[in-house]
Amino acid sequence: MKYFLLLFGLILSAQEKASFYFDFNKETFNPKQNELFLNWLNQDNDKEILLINGYCDWYGTIDYNDSLAYRRINIVYNGLTQKSTISFSENFEVKGYGKRTKMNKKQMLNRRVDVFFKIKPKSISVVEKKIEEKIEFVPENIIPDSEPINLDEKLVGSTPKGNEQYDSVKVGDKLILNNLYFYDRSGIFVPESLPVMEGLLEFMDSHPKVKIEIQGHICCQLGEDPEDIALIRAIAVHNYLVANDVDDERLNFKSFGSTKPIHPIPEKNESERNENRRVEILILEN
């Protein structure tokens, strides 16, 4: 009996893989794949996500396919974060391979995202079955890095402040999204930043006439950023608002790179780097 329980535990902790496929040159699921993804999300088990890999077919440049692979990854990642029974490993990673990997002869099998995960064992003492709420997943099209992201790297963001800055705003005011953090060199919010985005969304919902420009800034380097991380993050904020029913006509976004730092570059310390590395909201109409 002891050996059976040991074997049972090993089976439960084994790594599994789920693959989800995309149509040619698309970064969102078609209806069939979306249904398959939602069914997988809503399975009655607790999953721990270990790794997400993104791939493309042979068509297009390496840089374009790297970007497309990450946009596909973001669709899956954003769906995972909406499910309470899903957690992420401490060593969780995201890697976009584009077409820089061995290709399957059937190109449709190359246009995919692979999710590696473990099923968490259920406690024997649990006598009540947990009833999962079914979720409806609305994809967010966030433009990602062109290089693989290690989501275990240092987090970056702005210095903490409250949301009282929304209380009385006028045209020309510029607001900093404090406590908005991204995984390093990416446009993916860390989960702790969700209250900041919800605060901005609440402000936009309660002020339906307001139009804004989302401005991205980076720290640490002078000159042009070839990846334009500042733009990637501004677009991430834009796409979050649009995905939550804010009219796109009310939104604009712009990258300033490192051209408008709060502190001179190179910065003296991490505090100054954090303040230069930011997303600001310019009120255009109110």
C-alpha atoms as one frame of an Amber mdcrd trajectory, in Angstrom:
protein
   0.000   0.000   0.000   2.880   2.358   0.865   4.474   1.746  -2.530   1.183
   2.333  -4.286   0.772   5.706  -2.585   4.325   6.659  -3.501   3.741   5.731
  -7.137   0.423   7.577  -7.106   2.133  10.714  -5.833   4.806  10.476  -8.523
   2.167  10.178 -11.229   0.317  13.222  -9.935   3.474  15.328  -9.906   4.584
  14.315 -13.433   4.965  17.088 -15.982   2.289  17.319 -18.658   1.931  19.345
 -21.845  -1.044  20.972 -23.538  -0.738  22.430 -27.043  -2.984  25.071 -28.591
  -2.922  25.949 -32.283  -3.376  29.094 -34.353  -4.398  29.834 -37.923  -1.862
  31.211 -40.388  -0.520  34.628 -39.331  -3.058  34.875 -36.484  -2.419  35.686
 -32.832  -5.896  34.820 -31.512  -7.688  31.468 -31.401 -10.265  30.463 -33.947
 -13.613  29.427 -32.396 -12.700  25.722 -32.220  -9.334  26.293 -30.536 -10.862
  28.855 -28.202 -13.411  26.266 -27.085 -10.662  23.682 -26.556  -8.617  26.174
 -24.529 -11.586  27.114 -22.340 -12.467  23.455 -21.769  -8.889  22.801 -20.669
  -8.957  25.831 -18.347 -12.200  24.702 -16.767 -11.126  21.134 -16.001 -11.716
  20.168 -12.380  -8.091  20.159 -11.271  -5.455  22.563  -9.949  -2.612  23.212
 -12.364   0.854  24.601 -11.694   2.295  26.185 -14.843   5.987  25.511 -15.404
   6.771  26.806 -18.891   5.071  28.353 -21.927   6.722  28.097 -25.359   5.543
  29.859 -28.515   6.191  28.834 -32.133   5.451  29.914 -35.703   5.636  28.385
 -39.166   8.339  29.082 -41.764   6.687  32.099 -43.400   7.993  35.608 -42.619
  11.195  37.033 -41.167  12.807  35.772 -37.967  12.039  39.043 -36.138   8.386
  39.023 -37.256   7.904  35.427 -36.171   9.585  36.061 -32.811   7.084  38.856
 -32.195   4.136  36.747 -33.394   5.196  33.870 -31.144   5.099  36.157 -28.109
   1.739  37.607 -29.044   0.390  34.064 -29.144   2.010  33.331 -25.787   0.285
  36.390 -24.313  -3.125  35.118 -25.406  -2.537  31.916 -23.458  -0.846  33.630
 -20.505  -3.689  36.128 -20.060  -6.220  33.302 -20.072  -4.265  31.399 -17.417
  -4.135  34.403 -15.087  -7.947  34.623 -15.078  -8.341  31.169 -13.540  -8.178
  30.864  -9.746  -7.188  27.185  -9.816  -4.035  27.907 -11.840  -0.755  28.943
 -10.238   2.721  29.556 -11.616   5.884  27.781 -10.570   8.624  29.766  -8.835
  10.794  28.888 -11.853   8.088  29.700 -14.403   9.476  30.692 -17.803   8.180
  31.994 -21.116  10.141  31.387 -24.315   9.324  32.498 -27.832  11.095  30.470
 -30.491   9.312  31.853 -33.547  10.627  29.723 -36.366  14.059  29.237 -34.756
  13.494  25.557 -34.061  13.071  22.264 -35.901   9.997  22.471 -38.134   7.264
  19.906 -38.555   6.479  19.156 -42.208   2.842  19.972 -41.448   3.026  23.743
 -41.025  -0.237  23.914 -39.086   1.484  22.011 -36.249   4.196  24.679 -36.016
   1.731  27.492 -35.295   1.202  26.710 -31.627   1.799  27.439 -27.969   2.879
  24.627 -25.643   1.991  24.837 -21.946   3.971  22.592 -19.585   2.281  22.019
 -16.235   1.770  19.737 -13.256  -1.519  18.661 -11.708  -1.537  19.442  -8.012
  -2.680  16.495  -5.873  -5.983  17.000  -4.092  -6.101  16.668  -0.331  -7.636
  13.333   0.818  -9.387  15.152   3.652 -11.446  17.244   1.274 -15.034  15.993
   1.328 -16.691  18.790  -0.585 -16.192  19.123  -4.295 -15.113  22.608  -5.313
 -17.458  24.076  -7.879 -15.478  26.034 -10.449 -16.951  29.110 -12.000 -16.806
  28.991 -15.766 -14.832  31.861 -17.238 -15.185  33.643 -20.527 -11.766  34.563
 -21.845 -11.363  37.753 -23.873  -7.892  37.779 -25.486  -5.556  40.726 -25.048
  -3.183  41.495 -27.913  -0.082  42.627 -26.062   3.034  43.089 -28.167   5.904
  41.236 -26.473   9.677  41.284 -26.514  11.573  39.975 -29.538  13.834  37.987
 -27.177  12.816  35.126 -24.856  11.537  36.397 -21.505  12.640  34.815 -18.261
   9.756  35.676 -15.946  11.895  34.922 -12.919  14.071  37.967 -13.611  14.004
  41.186 -11.599  10.753  43.124 -11.738  10.743  46.687 -12.912   8.290  49.521
 -12.306   7.669  52.923 -10.779   7.790  54.064  -7.186   4.696  53.488  -5.012
   1.971  56.089  -4.640  -1.776  55.970  -4.186  -4.627  56.493  -6.657  -5.686
  59.835  -5.181  -4.200  61.505  -8.272  -7.414  60.528 -10.132  -9.632  62.554
  -7.809  -9.480  65.848  -9.714  -7.876  65.898 -13.128  -7.978  68.452 -15.918
  -6.788  68.655 -19.496  -2.999  68.705 -19.632  -2.516  66.855 -16.344  -0.048
  63.995 -16.416  -0.517  61.028 -14.080   2.058  58.358 -13.273   0.818  54.776
 -12.996   2.564  54.062  -9.713   3.144  50.461  -8.657   2.767  49.345 -12.278
   5.362  46.593 -12.680   6.313  44.466 -15.671   8.438  41.398 -16.032  11.896
  42.443 -17.172  12.140  43.629 -20.806   8.518  42.724 -21.487   5.005  44.095
 -21.794   3.504  41.556 -19.374   2.183  42.909 -16.084   3.057  41.083 -12.901
  -0.099  39.964 -11.034   0.569  42.458  -8.221   0.017  45.298 -10.705  -3.592
  44.382 -11.423  -5.016  46.823  -8.803  -3.212  49.677 -10.593  -4.811  48.738
 -13.907  -8.186  48.292 -12.244  -7.848  51.780 -10.748  -7.175  53.272 -14.181
 -10.076  51.297 -15.665 -12.406  52.529 -12.914 -11.325  56.097 -13.636 -12.001
  55.691 -17.376 -15.405  54.086 -16.702 -16.469  56.830 -14.293 -15.257  59.614
 -16.631 -16.682  58.582 -20.025 -15.670  61.849 -21.717 -12.000  61.589 -20.783
  -9.501  60.884 -23.568  -5.921  60.003 -22.706  -2.495  59.444 -24.172  -0.541
  56.539 -22.649   3.148  57.424 -22.591   5.922  54.886 -22.111   9.378  55.698
 -20.714  12.483  53.639 -19.989  15.570  54.121 -17.865  19.259  53.410 -17.952
  20.224  53.901 -21.593  20.623  56.877 -23.882  19.780  56.646 -27.555  17.334
  54.453 -29.419  16.028  51.245 -27.885  15.782  48.761 -30.801  13.085  46.759
 -28.983  11.173  49.914 -27.948  10.125  48.469 -24.603   8.526  51.817 -23.728
   6.100  51.423 -26.636   5.443  47.781 -25.793   4.373  48.759 -22.272   2.238
  51.679 -23.421   0.453  49.325 -25.834  -0.019  46.789 -23.021  -1.909  49.400
 -20.979  -3.923  50.403 -24.063  -4.873  46.801 -24.810  -5.908  46.114 -21.220
  -8.357  49.035 -21.355  -9.741  48.046 -24.767 -10.181  44.435 -23.593 -12.261
  45.838 -20.727 -14.622  47.778 -23.014 -12.968  51.209 -23.037 -13.557  52.737
 -26.489 -10.355  52.742 -28.530 -11.263  56.231 -29.785 -10.568  57.549 -26.277
  -7.034  56.181 -26.215  -3.721  57.044 -27.787  -0.257  55.721 -26.960   3.270
  56.976 -27.514   6.840  55.998 -26.708   9.338  58.529 -25.416  12.050  55.952
 -24.795  14.669  57.587 -22.582  14.226  61.103 -24.007  12.282  62.490 -21.028
  13.836  61.089 -17.856  12.876  62.405 -14.439  16.497  61.940 -13.353  19.629
  62.369 -15.517  20.949  59.222 -17.202  22.946  57.327 -16.027  20.956  57.232
 -12.817  22.700  57.223  -9.454  20.727  54.384  -7.874  17.847  51.939  -8.277
  15.327  54.436  -6.927  16.126  56.868  -9.758  16.015  54.063 -12.317  12.574
  53.059 -11.038  11.266  56.605 -11.408  12.615  56.933 -14.947  11.128  53.548
 -15.893   7.442  54.439 -15.959   4.108  54.748 -17.767   2.341  58.119 -17.647
  -1.195  59.147 -18.568  -1.704  62.525 -20.272  -5.269  63.884 -20.073  -6.218
  65.031 -23.590  -9.926  65.729 -23.087 -12.147  65.804 -20.032
